[in-house]
Amino acid sequence: MFDDELAGIPAQPPRAGVLPGMRLSAAIPRSTAILLIGLVVLFAIFPLSIMSADPKAKLGLGPSHTAQGRVLSVGDVSGCRNSGGHRIVYAFSTQDGSVFRGASMVCEDSPYYSAQVGDPIEVRFLTRDPAVNAVAGGDANEPPVFLFMIFPVFFLLVLSPMYFPQLREVMRARRLYKRGFLVQGNIIFVKKRSAGTWPGWPGSSPADVYVAHQAPGSGRTETVACCMNDWLVNQLSPGTTVHVLLASNKSERGALLEAFIR
């Protein structure tokens, strides 16, 4: 099988280049990549649209500056976790001399919790819009921006069965192609894995291919390689001659070369 393509591949490393099936584009088909990118963009836009409507989130994303302001009034409010808070109304000036006012709630852990009318206070404001401002380090309700930004990463992890198994096998095959030993063996049996992707999602179900071969420097042994090609799996009857790339570490899984010829 694939004798013409395999004839020019040296048995010993190093080897230059990669086979067509070892390209990253082969691991993640274009349709799957477009779907992934579209979903990630969608789930990235959703939290960004929420943050764009929240002045405190805008301030957290910056860029911002700080200025010294003056407390105009202080009032008691609720909203802190374990105690009451203070609502501080203040005024401050930007570098161009413009005066802005703002209000923030501070809790007991804020250095400005005991601030009184007339006291100086540090204010952080959005550079492009100083009307968006808050007491520096004192807003208990400032949204956790990092939680919003983790949305795309979370959905990449959820959708990883669509692409991770193929990508992992291609990266292993690329590494073994450059450094591994090429041996010829015979199929013992092929076992389909019970799960490899989400039901209904694009992608092939992987299979473990058990191959008996003559190991370099030792006797007859077996190795296991993964095959993501459903057509090829159906051709691998017991006794079929195949070629396997092996690592120097005998416990590591091999790579079935026929799976990456095309």
Backbone bond lengths (Angstrom), bond angles and torsions (degrees), N, CA, C in turn:
res aa  C-N    CA-C-N  psi(-1)  N-CA   C-N-CA  omega(-1)  CA-C   N-CA-C  phi
1 M - - - 1.457 - - 1.532 109.66 -
2 F 1.316 116.96 124.95 1.469 123.37 -179.87 1.530 111.38 60.02
3 D 1.344 117.36 36.77 1.467 120.13 -176.29 1.511 112.00 -61.73
4 D 1.330 117.83 -40.44 1.465 120.35 -177.91 1.526 111.48 -63.45
5 E 1.333 117.43 -43.09 1.458 121.05 -179.06 1.524 111.92 -69.43
6 L 1.341 116.52 -32.55 1.460 120.48 -176.14 1.526 112.90 -83.16
7 A 1.328 116.44 -17.15 1.460 119.43 -174.07 1.525 112.68 -62.94
8 G 1.334 117.73 -32.44 1.457 120.54 -176.79 1.507 115.26 -90.65
9 I 1.327 118.60 5.37 1.462 121.05 -178.63 1.520 109.34 -93.73
10 P 1.330 119.12 119.65 1.470 120.88 -179.39 1.525 111.92 -67.11
11 A 1.339 115.00 147.82 1.464 120.15 -179.06 1.522 112.33 -74.00
12 Q 1.339 117.47 -26.39 1.456 121.39 -177.05 1.536 110.33 -110.83
13 P 1.346 117.31 144.72 1.470 120.19 174.73 1.521 109.70 -73.78
14 P 1.336 118.04 165.72 1.472 126.49 1.76 1.528 111.96 -84.97
15 R 1.322 115.76 160.79 1.456 122.16 177.37 1.526 108.29 -127.51
16 A 1.301 115.65 144.13 1.468 120.34 -178.58 1.522 110.05 -94.08
17 G 1.345 115.35 148.87 1.455 120.71 175.28 1.513 112.59 71.23
18 V 1.330 115.59 -167.99 1.461 122.31 177.32 1.527 108.37 -140.32
19 L 1.312 115.90 161.45 1.456 121.17 176.24 1.532 109.77 -78.14
20 P 1.352 117.29 158.72 1.477 119.25 -178.60 1.516 114.08 -53.11
21 G 1.340 117.31 -39.39 1.463 119.84 -178.37 1.499 114.60 -75.61
22 M 1.350 117.10 -3.94 1.464 120.92 178.72 1.521 112.57 -97.46
23 R 1.311 116.88 1.38 1.463 118.93 176.16 1.524 109.41 -70.97
24 L 1.325 116.35 149.05 1.468 120.21 -179.86 1.519 111.37 -63.60
25 S 1.332 116.84 -30.17 1.465 120.13 177.81 1.524 111.28 -64.99
26 A 1.350 116.92 -25.44 1.462 120.20 176.83 1.524 111.14 -75.92
27 A 1.337 116.74 -28.41 1.466 120.48 179.89 1.521 111.70 -72.83
28 I 1.331 115.90 -38.63 1.472 120.76 -179.71 1.519 107.56 -122.85
29 P 1.321 119.28 100.96 1.463 121.14 178.80 1.521 111.82 -57.45
30 R 1.339 115.29 155.68 1.463 119.67 -176.69 1.518 111.90 -58.74
31 S 1.337 117.15 -39.81 1.469 119.19 -179.66 1.518 111.47 -62.76
32 T 1.348 116.24 -40.71 1.464 119.82 178.41 1.526 111.19 -67.78
33 A 1.344 116.49 -40.62 1.468 120.22 179.21 1.518 111.18 -63.08
34 I 1.341 117.05 -42.23 1.471 120.46 178.89 1.524 110.37 -63.63
35 L 1.338 115.98 -42.05 1.463 119.88 178.90 1.527 111.10 -63.08
36 L 1.330 117.25 -44.01 1.459 121.04 179.29 1.517 111.49 -62.50
37 I 1.341 115.98 -47.05 1.465 119.96 -179.50 1.517 110.68 -61.32
38 G 1.344 116.14 -42.68 1.466 119.82 179.73 1.518 112.04 -61.99
39 L 1.339 117.11 -42.93 1.464 120.07 -179.74 1.521 111.85 -68.46
40 V 1.342 116.55 -39.79 1.464 119.59 178.82 1.521 110.59 -64.59
41 V 1.346 116.74 -42.91 1.469 120.11 178.17 1.528 110.17 -61.97
42 L 1.331 116.25 -42.23 1.462 120.20 179.60 1.514 111.53 -60.16
43 F 1.329 116.59 -46.96 1.465 120.05 -177.28 1.527 112.01 -78.12
44 A 1.334 117.46 -14.31 1.459 119.70 172.78 1.524 110.58 -82.63
45 I 1.339 116.70 -36.56 1.468 120.85 179.97 1.525 110.65 -67.34
46 F 1.330 116.88 -35.86 1.463 120.14 -176.55 1.527 112.64 -58.77
47 P 1.351 119.62 -53.82 1.477 117.57 177.91 1.513 113.01 -68.25
48 L 1.341 117.62 -31.07 1.465 119.45 178.27 1.523 111.22 -65.40
49 S 1.334 116.99 -36.34 1.464 119.48 177.96 1.525 110.81 -66.88
50 I 1.352 116.08 -34.12 1.465 119.28 176.98 1.524 110.16 -68.08
51 M 1.331 116.60 -43.86 1.459 120.50 -178.31 1.521 111.80 -67.21
52 S 1.351 116.85 -33.64 1.458 119.53 -178.91 1.522 111.90 -66.66
53 A 1.344 116.45 -21.87 1.463 120.09 178.67 1.526 112.65 -92.49
54 D 1.330 118.14 -4.93 1.463 122.41 -178.06 1.525 109.46 -109.69
55 P 1.334 118.08 114.38 1.469 120.02 -178.98 1.525 113.42 -58.27
56 K 1.339 117.52 -37.12 1.458 119.65 -178.80 1.528 111.27 -68.16
57 A 1.362 116.17 -33.92 1.461 118.87 176.65 1.522 110.38 -68.25
58 K 1.328 117.00 -38.74 1.463 120.25 175.80 1.523 110.93 -58.43
59 L 1.328 114.94 -42.84 1.458 119.53 -179.50 1.516 111.04 -65.58
60 G 1.342 117.00 -35.17 1.448 120.48 179.14 1.521 112.79 -68.38
61 L 1.333 116.61 -30.79 1.460 120.51 179.46 1.521 112.25 -80.88
62 G 1.354 116.72 -25.71 1.472 120.62 176.65 1.518 112.34 70.81
63 P 1.355 116.31 -167.87 1.468 126.39 -0.12 1.532 111.94 -72.70
64 S 1.330 116.14 152.10 1.453 120.22 -175.34 1.521 110.38 -138.70
65 H 1.338 114.68 163.86 1.455 122.09 175.54 1.521 108.46 -129.63
66 T 1.327 115.70 167.39 1.462 120.65 175.66 1.524 109.61 -118.86
67 A 1.307 114.69 151.18 1.466 121.18 177.74 1.524 108.15 -147.48
68 Q 1.326 115.51 156.40 1.453 119.24 178.20 1.522 108.93 -87.92
69 G 1.329 114.28 129.59 1.448 119.69 178.86 1.527 111.01 -117.66
70 R 1.334 115.18 -171.52 1.455 121.63 -178.74 1.519 108.72 -134.43
71 V 1.357 115.98 133.68 1.454 121.14 -178.83 1.525 109.64 -71.35
72 L 1.346 116.05 128.44 1.469 121.26 178.92 1.524 111.86 -98.69
73 S 1.337 116.85 -36.45 1.469 119.79 178.88 1.518 109.14 -159.73
74 V 1.333 115.79 156.64 1.461 122.52 179.58 1.523 107.71 -135.25
75 G 1.338 116.61 133.48 1.457 121.13 178.92 1.515 111.31 -138.77
76 D 1.323 117.14 154.70 1.461 121.68 178.14 1.527 109.98 -82.57
77 V 1.349 115.70 136.20 1.464 122.06 176.99 1.521 108.43 -141.29
78 S 1.328 116.74 164.29 1.464 121.76 173.50 1.527 108.45 -103.07
79 G 1.324 115.83 161.92 1.459 119.02 178.85 1.514 113.14 141.51
80 C 1.327 117.50 -16.17 1.461 119.82 175.34 1.530 109.19 -80.62
81 R 1.295 116.35 157.33 1.460 120.45 -172.19 1.518 113.24 -65.05
82 N 1.318 117.51 -50.15 1.466 120.56 -172.65 1.526 113.89 -112.78
83 S 1.287 116.90 0.29 1.463 118.81 -177.68 1.523 108.88 -160.73
84 G 1.322 115.07 176.00 1.446 120.03 175.22 1.514 110.92 -76.22
85 G 1.306 116.22 164.94 1.444 121.45 179.20 1.512 111.37 -124.50
86 H 1.320 115.89 178.46 1.452 122.61 177.49 1.531 109.03 -118.79
87 R 1.297 115.54 137.15 1.460 121.15 173.50 1.520 108.15 -99.70
88 I 1.332 115.03 114.72 1.457 120.77 -175.82 1.528 109.29 -104.86
89 V 1.324 115.38 124.04 1.463 121.23 173.38 1.525 107.36 -100.36
90 Y 1.318 117.50 133.30 1.463 121.45 -173.25 1.522 109.95 -142.61
91 A 1.324 114.04 167.08 1.464 122.10 174.65 1.527 107.83 -132.25
92 F 1.349 116.52 147.95 1.463 121.21 179.00 1.523 108.91 -151.12
93 S 1.310 114.60 163.24 1.461 121.20 -179.86 1.520 109.68 -118.27
94 T 1.328 116.17 140.73 1.463 121.19 174.60 1.519 109.37 -86.51
95 Q 1.335 116.69 177.65 1.452 121.49 -175.96 1.520 112.53 -63.43
96 D 1.338 117.10 -28.26 1.467 119.23 179.81 1.521 112.84 -85.83
97 G 1.342 117.20 4.73 1.456 121.24 177.18 1.507 115.57 90.97
98 S 1.323 118.14 -1.42 1.467 120.75 178.72 1.521 110.00 -71.87
99 V 1.328 116.48 140.30 1.461 122.43 -177.83 1.524 109.01 -104.59
100 F 1.336 115.20 132.71 1.465 121.63 178.94 1.516 108.72 -129.65
101 R 1.328 114.09 153.73 1.455 120.46 175.46 1.517 109.09 -119.28
102 G 1.326 115.38 156.59 1.455 120.75 178.68 1.508 110.55 -159.44
103 A 1.326 115.20 174.80 1.460 121.25 179.03 1.520 108.70 -145.01
104 S 1.318 116.16 141.10 1.464 121.67 178.21 1.512 109.50 -143.31
105 M 1.332 114.56 152.28 1.455 119.93 174.26 1.522 108.66 -98.95
106 V 1.338 116.02 134.31 1.459 121.05 177.99 1.522 108.76 -123.79
107 C 1.349 115.15 146.93 1.460 121.52 178.65 1.533 109.96 -105.65
108 E 1.334 116.06 -177.62 1.460 120.45 -173.39 1.525 112.96 -63.18
109 D 1.339 117.22 -26.18 1.458 118.97 -178.59 1.525 112.73 -81.61
110 S 1.311 117.78 -2.15 1.462 120.86 178.83 1.531 109.95 -83.21
111 P 1.328 117.73 141.67 1.473 119.89 177.44 1.525 112.04 -66.89
112 Y 1.330 117.59 -12.94 1.466 121.10 -178.50 1.525 111.85 -104.87
113 Y 1.335 117.29 15.61 1.460 119.32 -179.45 1.525 111.68 -64.13
114 S 1.322 117.27 -33.08 1.469 121.21 -177.98 1.523 112.36 -97.40
115 A 1.322 117.21 13.13 1.469 119.96 -178.42 1.532 110.47 -63.36
116 Q 1.329 114.52 142.90 1.455 121.53 178.89 1.536 109.44 -117.17
117 V 1.337 114.26 167.78 1.462 119.64 178.66 1.526 110.12 -57.15
118 G 1.316 116.49 129.96 1.461 122.52 179.99 1.505 114.37 95.42
119 D 1.347 118.45 -13.38 1.461 120.75 -179.76 1.531 110.58 -70.88
120 P 1.330 117.48 148.81 1.466 119.89 174.08 1.525 109.75 -73.05
121 I 1.318 116.03 150.53 1.460 121.39 -178.06 1.526 109.02 -148.83
122 E 1.311 116.40 142.13 1.460 120.06 -179.98 1.526 109.23 -89.83
123 V 1.319 115.10 130.22 1.463 121.90 -176.21 1.521 109.05 -119.43
124 R 1.304 115.41 136.86 1.462 120.99 174.18 1.517 108.41 -107.19
125 F 1.328 116.87 132.99 1.462 120.27 -177.46 1.524 110.12 -136.37
126 L 1.324 114.49 155.24 1.457 121.39 179.60 1.518 109.07 -73.31
127 T 1.302 117.40 129.44 1.463 121.38 -174.01 1.517 111.80 -59.12
128 R 1.328 117.14 -44.58 1.467 120.03 -176.45 1.525 113.06 -80.24
129 D 1.338 116.60 -14.33 1.461 120.31 -179.16 1.525 108.85 -150.97
130 P 1.341 119.07 85.79 1.463 121.35 -177.31 1.523 114.54 -61.23
131 A 1.362 117.17 -14.05 1.458 118.85 176.52 1.526 111.55 -65.96
132 V 1.341 116.25 -19.41 1.466 120.97 173.66 1.520 106.92 -91.62
133 N 1.327 117.75 107.16 1.458 121.28 -173.07 1.520 110.61 -151.03
134 A 1.323 115.57 168.41 1.463 121.78 179.00 1.514 108.51 -163.71
135 V 1.337 115.97 161.10 1.455 120.68 173.27 1.519 108.39 -65.06
136 A 1.308 117.05 130.26 1.469 121.45 -176.82 1.523 110.38 -62.17
137 G 1.341 116.28 118.71 1.464 121.38 177.25 1.503 114.31 70.04
138 G 1.330 117.74 17.62 1.444 117.27 -174.61 1.502 116.02 -121.80
139 D 1.359 118.56 -0.59 1.462 120.14 -176.10 1.517 109.83 -89.36
140 A 1.319 116.49 110.64 1.461 120.65 -178.24 1.514 112.50 -70.63
141 N 1.338 118.02 -20.14 1.455 120.99 -176.42 1.516 113.18 -102.89
142 E 1.321 117.58 16.22 1.455 119.97 178.60 1.524 109.44 -65.48
143 P 1.332 119.13 126.63 1.462 121.11 -173.51 1.522 112.20 -68.39
144 P 1.326 118.33 144.43 1.474 121.31 177.30 1.518 110.23 -75.49
145 V 1.319 116.77 98.17 1.452 121.62 -173.89 1.523 111.20 -61.06
146 F 1.331 117.47 -37.23 1.462 119.76 -175.82 1.525 111.52 -62.72
147 L 1.351 117.72 -28.64 1.456 119.72 178.00 1.520 111.30 -67.31
148 F 1.336 116.76 -36.02 1.462 119.91 176.81 1.525 110.54 -67.37
149 M 1.329 116.68 -40.65 1.464 120.32 -175.30 1.524 112.05 -72.65
150 I 1.336 118.29 -14.86 1.457 120.13 -178.98 1.527 111.70 -83.27
151 F 1.347 117.57 -8.40 1.458 121.37 -179.68 1.526 112.51 -53.91
152 P 1.355 120.16 -53.18 1.473 119.53 -179.14 1.521 112.65 -61.14
153 V 1.340 117.16 -38.59 1.467 120.16 179.43 1.524 110.41 -64.70
154 F 1.330 116.71 -39.27 1.456 120.72 179.55 1.527 110.84 -61.85
155 F 1.324 117.49 -44.46 1.458 119.42 -178.72 1.519 112.16 -73.61
156 L 1.331 118.35 -26.55 1.467 120.00 171.61 1.522 110.56 -63.41
157 L 1.338 116.21 -38.56 1.459 120.20 178.08 1.527 110.85 -69.29
158 V 1.331 116.59 -39.92 1.463 120.10 179.13 1.526 110.75 -62.71
159 L 1.333 115.81 -39.27 1.467 120.68 -177.37 1.519 112.87 -89.07
160 S 1.337 118.02 4.73 1.467 120.20 -175.61 1.523 114.31 -58.43
161 P 1.358 121.61 -29.18 1.468 118.43 176.50 1.516 113.94 -60.73
162 M 1.338 117.61 -16.13 1.457 120.32 178.06 1.516 112.53 -73.34
163 Y 1.334 117.39 -28.62 1.459 118.76 -171.17 1.538 114.03 -134.96
164 F 1.319 118.69 -24.89 1.458 119.37 -171.73 1.524 113.74 -65.21
165 P 1.349 120.61 -45.03 1.468 118.68 179.82 1.526 112.83 -58.30
166 Q 1.348 117.21 -44.06 1.460 119.81 179.26 1.525 111.12 -64.99
167 L 1.319 116.78 -42.93 1.464 120.63 -178.94 1.524 110.90 -64.51
168 R 1.321 117.18 -40.83 1.466 120.97 179.49 1.523 110.85 -62.19
169 E 1.331 117.42 -44.16 1.465 120.33 -178.29 1.519 111.59 -69.02
170 V 1.329 117.67 -37.50 1.461 120.07 178.45 1.524 110.50 -66.01
171 M 1.331 117.79 -41.47 1.462 120.13 179.16 1.524 111.30 -65.78
172 R 1.337 117.44 -37.65 1.458 120.15 176.59 1.532 110.14 -65.23
173 A 1.325 116.68 -43.93 1.462 120.32 -179.45 1.531 111.61 -64.02
174 R 1.331 117.27 -39.28 1.468 120.34 178.20 1.535 110.76 -62.11
175 R 1.323 115.46 -42.59 1.470 119.05 -179.69 1.526 111.15 -66.27
176 L 1.340 116.70 -43.96 1.456 120.05 -179.91 1.523 111.98 -68.89
177 Y 1.324 116.98 -31.48 1.463 119.49 179.41 1.521 110.69 -64.87
178 K 1.325 116.93 -34.13 1.463 120.32 -178.96 1.534 111.92 -81.81
179 R 1.351 116.93 -32.94 1.469 119.28 -171.07 1.523 114.48 -121.88
180 G 1.334 117.95 -15.17 1.458 120.05 -172.41 1.519 113.71 -86.20
181 F 1.348 114.86 171.18 1.452 122.74 178.36 1.523 109.40 -98.01
182 L 1.313 116.06 139.30 1.457 121.43 -179.38 1.522 109.13 -98.66
183 V 1.337 116.10 122.53 1.461 121.17 179.04 1.520 109.34 -127.24
184 Q 1.310 115.42 157.69 1.456 121.86 177.13 1.514 108.99 -105.47
185 G 1.324 116.30 137.18 1.457 120.32 -178.02 1.505 111.66 -146.25
186 N 1.319 115.30 -173.38 1.462 121.99 -178.97 1.517 110.09 -128.23
187 I 1.318 115.22 141.95 1.464 121.53 -179.22 1.530 109.67 -66.22
188 I 1.336 115.16 131.17 1.467 121.00 172.15 1.532 108.31 -91.78
189 F 1.313 116.15 -57.65 1.463 121.16 173.00 1.517 108.64 -164.31
190 V 1.320 115.57 166.36 1.462 123.07 -179.70 1.518 108.10 -123.43
191 K 1.337 116.49 131.86 1.463 121.19 -178.51 1.524 109.42 -124.58
192 K 1.336 116.06 119.47 1.454 121.07 175.93 1.520 110.43 -70.44
193 R 1.320 116.19 137.93 1.461 119.63 175.09 1.510 109.77 -75.35
194 S 1.332 115.33 149.70 1.466 119.84 -176.86 1.507 112.69 -70.08
195 A 1.339 117.61 -29.03 1.467 120.86 -178.47 1.507 108.23 -149.58
196 G 1.335 115.96 136.86 1.452 120.79 177.22 1.510 112.86 -143.34
197 T 1.333 115.87 -13.93 1.459 120.01 -179.90 1.508 108.50 -158.08
198 W 1.320 116.98 168.71 1.455 120.25 176.07 1.517 109.87 -69.83
199 P 1.327 118.61 137.84 1.461 119.90 178.64 1.532 110.95 -57.54
200 G 1.331 115.52 131.01 1.453 120.21 179.75 1.501 115.14 89.96
201 W 1.350 118.24 -15.11 1.452 120.99 178.03 1.516 109.40 -81.61
202 P 1.345 117.32 153.47 1.463 119.36 177.87 1.518 111.21 -66.44
203 G 1.327 115.33 152.99 1.462 120.41 179.17 1.515 111.51 127.26
204 S 1.309 117.02 153.71 1.455 122.75 -179.09 1.517 110.39 -90.99
205 S 1.331 114.77 154.21 1.458 119.79 175.91 1.520 108.31 -85.66
206 P 1.334 118.69 125.13 1.471 120.49 -175.97 1.528 111.77 -70.86
207 A 1.334 114.46 157.45 1.457 121.17 176.68 1.516 108.69 -134.15
208 D 1.320 116.65 145.57 1.462 122.74 174.63 1.521 108.53 -93.07
209 V 1.323 115.24 123.36 1.461 121.67 -178.85 1.529 108.60 -105.78
210 Y 1.318 116.95 119.97 1.465 122.63 -179.97 1.524 108.58 -96.44
211 V 1.327 115.54 123.48 1.458 121.66 -173.86 1.526 109.59 -125.06
212 A 1.349 116.51 131.99 1.469 122.24 172.83 1.524 108.22 -96.27
213 H 1.336 116.68 134.65 1.464 119.97 -176.13 1.521 109.69 -155.13
214 Q 1.312 114.69 169.44 1.460 122.34 176.06 1.527 107.37 -92.18
215 A 1.324 117.53 110.80 1.462 121.11 -177.80 1.522 110.21 -76.17
216 P 1.338 117.51 144.08 1.467 119.99 177.60 1.525 111.27 -60.66
217 G 1.338 116.20 124.40 1.460 120.86 177.18 1.503 115.02 78.35
218 S 1.350 119.00 9.00 1.461 120.91 179.17 1.521 108.96 -150.32
219 G 1.318 116.37 -173.27 1.452 120.81 -175.96 1.518 112.94 -86.70
220 R 1.307 114.22 -161.00 1.469 121.87 -179.43 1.526 109.36 -68.75
221 T 1.323 116.67 133.88 1.460 121.14 -178.88 1.519 109.67 -148.19
222 E 1.305 116.04 -179.89 1.463 121.87 -179.66 1.518 110.03 -124.19
223 T 1.313 114.21 153.63 1.465 120.22 172.55 1.513 108.82 -142.16
224 V 1.306 115.52 160.96 1.469 121.66 -179.49 1.514 108.26 -118.81
225 A 1.332 115.96 133.88 1.461 122.00 176.82 1.517 108.57 -130.71
226 C 1.303 115.56 151.93 1.461 121.13 179.60 1.527 109.29 -94.44
227 C 1.322 116.60 142.59 1.461 121.90 175.67 1.519 108.56 -131.25
228 M 1.351 116.18 122.91 1.464 121.72 -179.55 1.529 112.18 -98.56
229 N 1.343 116.61 -0.47 1.459 121.78 -175.41 1.529 108.91 -94.74
230 D 1.338 117.30 108.94 1.461 121.01 -177.21 1.527 111.89 -63.45
231 W 1.338 116.80 -38.37 1.471 119.32 180.00 1.520 110.14 -63.06
232 L 1.343 116.89 -45.72 1.448 120.28 -178.46 1.523 111.22 -64.72
233 V 1.320 117.35 -38.86 1.464 120.95 179.02 1.525 110.11 -57.71
234 N 1.321 117.02 -38.83 1.472 120.53 -179.26 1.528 112.66 -70.31
235 Q 1.331 117.99 -16.59 1.467 121.25 178.16 1.524 112.67 -91.59
236 L 1.321 117.30 -11.45 1.465 121.36 -172.40 1.524 111.16 -90.13
237 S 1.309 116.22 76.28 1.457 120.96 175.37 1.529 109.17 -81.71
238 P 1.333 118.72 157.49 1.470 121.02 179.59 1.531 111.64 -55.09
239 G 1.331 115.41 134.50 1.452 121.48 -179.09 1.509 114.69 94.48
240 T 1.337 118.47 -12.30 1.462 121.48 179.58 1.522 110.05 -62.68
241 T 1.333 116.19 135.49 1.465 121.13 178.63 1.522 110.08 -79.79
242 V 1.328 116.26 128.67 1.469 122.06 179.55 1.524 108.36 -136.09
243 H 1.328 115.32 171.03 1.462 122.08 179.46 1.533 108.67 -120.60
244 V 1.317 115.88 134.73 1.461 121.20 -174.72 1.522 109.46 -128.15
245 L 1.327 115.29 136.41 1.468 121.56 172.98 1.517 108.50 -91.70
246 L 1.341 116.14 129.05 1.456 120.97 -176.64 1.520 110.75 -119.09
247 A 1.324 115.79 144.97 1.457 121.56 173.76 1.513 109.84 -87.77
248 S 1.339 116.56 164.12 1.463 120.49 176.94 1.524 111.26 -65.66
249 N 1.336 116.47 -28.28 1.459 121.66 175.43 1.525 108.64 -79.67
250 K 1.331 117.81 109.32 1.457 121.38 -172.69 1.523 113.00 -65.85
251 S 1.331 117.58 -21.91 1.462 119.79 -179.12 1.528 112.47 -79.35
252 E 1.321 117.66 -12.43 1.459 120.83 -177.80 1.522 110.59 -80.08
253 R 1.311 116.40 146.10 1.454 121.59 178.27 1.520 110.30 -66.93
254 G 1.327 116.22 150.07 1.445 121.31 178.15 1.522 111.48 -92.42
255 A 1.329 115.12 -175.21 1.464 121.90 178.01 1.515 108.22 -127.87
256 L 1.329 116.85 126.44 1.459 122.47 179.84 1.533 108.09 -77.98
257 L 1.325 116.75 112.08 1.460 120.71 -172.79 1.520 112.24 -65.01
258 E 1.325 117.64 -35.66 1.463 120.43 -179.63 1.529 112.34 -59.07
259 A 1.339 116.39 -27.01 1.467 120.32 -178.14 1.523 112.53 -71.96
260 F 1.334 117.80 -12.10 1.469 120.66 -175.09 1.524 112.64 -121.28
261 I 1.328 117.47 8.67 1.463 120.63 179.87 1.524 110.87 -64.44
262 R 1.331 116.27 -39.55 1.471 120.69 -177.28 1.519 110.12 -127.09
